[in-house]
Amino acid sequence: MDVTQEDSGKAQRLAEQVANRAVGEHLQRRIREGDPETGWLGDPFLVLTYDPDDYWRIWDTVNGRPDLVAQKKADGSELNAKALTAGLAKADLRRQSVGEILDRTVKHNEYINEQADKAQRDKIAEQADRVAFELRKDIG
């Protein structure tokens, strides 16, 4: 698939924004070089940013254009480097078996289906309440 010049320009601008918003050299080092204390192996292509919408974001720049890996709403406190690298280690696909990845995918899909079912049940219940109200008005 060919990348258009416009798409290439957008990717370049996003890469520049990510590079300009990179924060916390000590955090960048832990993300890129690893953290033996938490088991994080490190990834030299990850970049941590603090964005104007008050989100911490981790971007993967391995393909030359940043892809969002994770984000967390900032709560005003300093980002916990140990918790950050522990979370990265836990989500690191390099250390998970195929069974673990499949199990996680199945659980994620089940969660999505449960949320859709709940939304549908809520919608039906709301409509049933409306019909019952109208019937009570008509019957008296």
C-alpha atoms as one frame of an Amber mdcrd trajectory, in Angstrom:
protein
   0.000   0.000   0.000   1.447   3.326  -1.046   1.609   6.154   1.458   0.478
   9.454   0.013   2.590  12.561   0.462  -0.201  14.070   2.594  -0.252  11.023
   4.914   3.522  11.092   5.112   3.393  14.785   6.054   0.788  14.109   8.762
   2.909  11.307  10.181   5.960  13.572  10.187   4.063  16.369  11.994   2.790
  13.906  14.596   6.316  12.554  15.077   7.577  16.122  15.629   4.786  16.825
  18.141   5.616  13.655  20.057   9.329  14.505  20.073   8.599  18.063  21.259
   6.317  16.871  24.068   8.663  14.187  25.372   9.097  14.683  29.107  11.092
  13.416  32.040  14.501  12.258  30.858  14.761   9.903  33.867  11.400   8.393
  32.874  12.420   8.202  29.210  15.569   6.346  30.215  13.619   3.812  32.308
  11.114   3.261  29.493  13.806   2.860  26.841  16.529   1.043  28.775  14.385
  -1.081  31.076  13.865  -1.416  34.801  15.204  -4.626  36.390  13.248  -3.896
  39.574   9.899  -4.269  37.792  10.957  -6.692  35.065  10.527  -4.205  32.233
  12.974  -5.081  29.435  12.907  -1.629  27.847  12.060  -0.458  24.350  14.197
   2.171  22.603  11.282   3.219  20.372   8.886   4.294  23.147   8.398   7.983
  23.982   6.537   9.401  26.994   4.685  12.697  26.488   2.613  15.003  28.631
   0.027  16.522  26.327  -1.924  19.799  26.663  -5.172  17.896  27.312  -3.680
  16.655  30.629  -2.858  13.141  29.497   0.340  11.181  29.874   0.816   9.180
  26.672   3.302   6.544  25.555   4.002   6.412  21.825   5.725   3.691  19.828
   7.909   5.220  17.092   9.330   1.988  15.649   7.668   2.494  12.247   8.767
   6.098  11.870   5.335   7.385  12.795   4.096   7.405  16.371   1.425   4.910
  17.373  -0.351   5.440  20.693   0.439   2.586  23.080  -1.056   3.777  26.365
  -2.499   6.855  28.011  -3.433   7.974  31.514  -5.303  11.054  32.664  -2.981
  13.229  34.736  -4.161  13.659  38.317  -1.802  16.482  39.243   0.748  14.264
  40.961   4.112  13.172  39.614   4.009  10.079  37.412   5.118   6.982  39.336
   8.023   5.530  37.345   7.916   2.175  39.134   4.184   1.734  38.462   4.705
   2.858  34.868   7.424   0.308  34.111   5.548  -2.416  36.027   2.517  -1.759
  33.817   4.666  -1.871  30.691   6.225  -5.156  31.834   2.792  -6.652  32.498
   1.550  -5.670  29.024   4.765  -6.640  27.210   3.811  -9.199  24.577   7.432
 -10.346  24.314   7.102 -12.027  27.706   3.654 -13.556  27.260   2.802 -16.929
  25.859   0.380 -17.313  22.997  -2.138 -18.760  25.473  -1.887 -15.692  27.706
  -2.347 -13.337  24.762  -5.326 -15.355  23.511  -6.865 -15.424  26.999  -6.469
 -11.667  27.326  -8.041 -11.141  23.891 -10.992 -13.403  24.757 -11.553 -11.571
  28.064 -11.393  -8.212  26.292 -13.930  -9.328  23.683 -16.203 -10.729  26.410
 -16.065  -7.378  28.202 -17.006  -5.527  25.005 -19.919  -7.922  24.411 -21.113
  -7.555  28.025 -21.088  -3.768  27.701 -23.064  -3.944  24.436 -25.583  -6.355
  26.013 -25.985  -4.070  29.037 -26.572  -1.050  26.808 -29.197  -2.991  24.844
 -30.945  -4.160  28.064 -30.965  -0.597  29.393 -32.453   0.681  26.138 -35.174
  -1.996  26.156 -35.982  -1.318  29.821 -36.285   2.402  29.133 -38.659   1.769
  26.239 -40.692  -0.721  28.308 -41.044   1.886  31.070 -42.287   4.428  28.521
 -44.834   1.985  27.098 -46.050   1.039  30.590 -46.425   4.732  31.485 -48.464
   5.411  28.334 -50.644   2.362  29.001 -51.342   3.487  32.579 -52.328   6.913
  31.244 -54.704   5.398  28.678 -56.233   2.815  31.033 -56.502   5.207  33.882
